[in-house]
Amino acid sequence: MKFLRKSLLLTATVSAALVIAGCKEEPNPKAMAQNEASAVAPDEDAPVKSKIKAKVRKSVGETELSKNQGETWKRLVTGQKVVENNRIRTAVESEAVLAVEDGSSLWITERSDVTLTVEMLDSLNKRISIKIENGQVRFDVQKQVDGNTMEFRTGTAVAAIRGTAGFVGAVNGKMVASLKEGRIDVTDNKSGKVESITANQTVVVDEKQGVV
C-alpha cells in the first residue's frame, strides 16, 4: 500500500510538472498572432516623415483640407499640421494662415485653391512649390538657405522666391505677382521668358499675351 501510494504521488507530481512545463512552452495563440503582426506588418497610422511641415496659425470661415489631393475634404482647424500634397481651399470671406517650419508665412485668401508639393533636389536640398489653381496667396518668405528654393506655380507662370514679401494670384488665366520688398523671378510657362521684379513692382503674365 505504501509503495502504491508513493507511486501514485510520484505520477501525480510528474504529471503536474509536465502540465506546468507545457503551459510555459506554449504561449497564448492570440498573443502570438498579435506579436507576429506587430513585428511584420507596418502600423498604418504611424506618422510618415514629411519633407515640409507647416501649421495652421489661423483659420477663418469655411476652410477645408484634402490629403494627397483626394476627394475627401475636412474642415481646417487652427493648430492642424499641413504637409506635402495637402490641398487647401477657402470659401467667400474665408482665410487660412500657415506657418512654415523655416519661419515663412502664407496667407491663403478667400476663394482660393492651393496645393503644397515638394521636390527633393538632392539628399539635402528641396524645392517647395505652392500651386495656385485659383485665388491669391500673400507671403512672407524667409531667405532660403543652402540649395533650398520656394516657388509659386499657376497655369501660366512660375514665381521663384528668394526671400521676400508680397502676393501671387491666379485669376482668369493670368498670374499676378506683386512685391512689398525683396525680389522674385517670374517665368512664363509658354515662352520661357523671365521677368524679375523688386519692391513695389507688379508683373502680370497672361495666358495668351505672355508677360505684360
N, C-alpha and C positions, 0 to 999 in steps of 0.2 A: 504493500500500500504506500509506504513511504517512497519507494522507488517510483511508483506510478505518479504520485503527487509531484515529485521533483521533475519527472519527465513532462508532465502537463504544464507545470510552471515554466520550465525552460522553453517549451514550444510556444507558450503564450508570449514570453519575453522576446523571443526571436521574431515572432510574427509582428509584434508591436514595433520593434526596431525597423523591420522591413517596410512597414506602412509609413513610419516617420521618414525613413530614408527616401521612399518613393515620393512622398509629398514634397520633399526638398528638391528632388531631381526633376520633377515635372511641374513647371510653373503654370500659372493660370493661362489657358489658351487665348482668352480675350486680351489679357495684358500683353501676351507675347505678340499678338497680331498688331496691337497698338504701337508697341515698341518698334516693330519692323516697319510699319507705315511711317512713323516719325523719322526713322533712320533713312528711308529710301525716298519717300515722296516729299517734295518741297511744300512748304506752307504757302498756300495760295494767297493768304492775307499778309504774308511777310512784306515789309516795305522794300521797294526797289530803289537802289541808289540812283538819284536823279542827277542829270547834267546841269540843270538850272533849278534854283529854288527861289520862290517868291512867296510872299504872304499878303493876304488881303488886309490892307490897312483900313479901308473904309468901303462899305457897300451901301448905296443909297437907291431906293426904289426897286424896280424889277431888274435884277441882275442874275444871270444864270451861267453855269459852267457845265461843259460836256467833256468827259475824259476821253483821250485818244480819238478825238474828232468823231465820236459815236453819235447816235441819235438820242440818247438819254440825257435830258437836261435836268439839273438840280439847282436849287436856289444857292446863290453865292453868299456866304456869310463872312463877317469880319473875323479875322484870325485864321481863316482857312488857308491851307497850303496850295500853291499852284506850281505845277511842274511842266516839263516839255510835253507838247502835243495836246495840252489843255486848250479848250476853246471857250471864250467868254463873249457873251452878248448882253447888251443893255437895251432897255426899252426907253420910251419917251420919259424925259425928266429923271433919268436914272444914271448912275455913275459908279465905277469901281476904281479904287486906287490900289495899286500893287507896289509893295516894297521889295525890290530885288536884292539878293544876297550881297551884291557888290556895293550897295548903297544907293543905287539908282531908283528912281520912282517913275511909275507910269500911271497916268490918269486916263482911263477909258471912258470917253464921254457918252452922252445919250445916243441911242440908235446906232450903236457900233457893234461890229462882229470881228473879233480878233483871235488869232491863234498864235501860241508861242511854240517855236521849234528851235532845235539846237543841232548844229553840225560840228563834230569834232574835227579840227584841222590837223591835229596830231595827238600824241598821247597826253599833252598838257593843255593845249590851247583850243578854244572853241569859238564858234560864231553863233551868236544868239540872234534869231530872226523873229520879228513881230510882224506877222502877216495880217494886213488890214483888208478884210473883204469889203467892209463898208464902215463909214464913220470917221472918227478922229481920235488920235491918241496924243495927249500932251506928255512931254517927257522932261526929266531932269536926269541925264545920264552921266555917271561918274566917268572920269578918264579911264579908258580901258588899258589894263596893264599887259605887259609881255605881248603875245600874239593874239590876244582875245579881241573880238570885234562885236559890235552890235549894229543891227540894221533894221530898217522898216521896209516892208515889201507891200506893194499894191499890184494891181493888174497891169499898171503902166510903167512903173519905175521902182528903183531901189535907192533908199537913202542910207548911206553909211555914216554912222555916228562916231565922232572922235572924242566925245566927252563934252556935252553941251546941253542947253535947254531950249525948248521950242515946241512945235507940234507938227505932226504929219497926218494928213487926212486923205481919204479916198471917197470922192463924190462924183457920180455921173461920168465914170470913165476917166477921171482926172486925178492925179496926185497933186496935193498942195502941201508944200513944206515951208515953214517959216521959222526963223531963229530969233531968240532973245539974246543969246550970246554964243560964242564958240564958232564952230564951222561944221558943215556937213557936205558930202559929195553925193549928188543925185545923178543916177544913171538911167537914161531912157532905155526901157526894155527892147524897144523896136530898133532904134538906130545905134544904140550903144554910146551915144553922146553923153558926156559927163559935164554937169554944171555944178560948180562949187558956190555956196553962199555962206555969208558970215552974218554977224549980228545985225539985226533989224532989216534983214533982207528976206524976200519970199520968192519961191520958184514954183511954177505950175507946169506939169508935164501932161499934155493932152494925148489921149489915145490915138488921135488922127494927126494932129499938128506937131506932136513931139514937144520939146522944151520950149516954153513960151516965156 
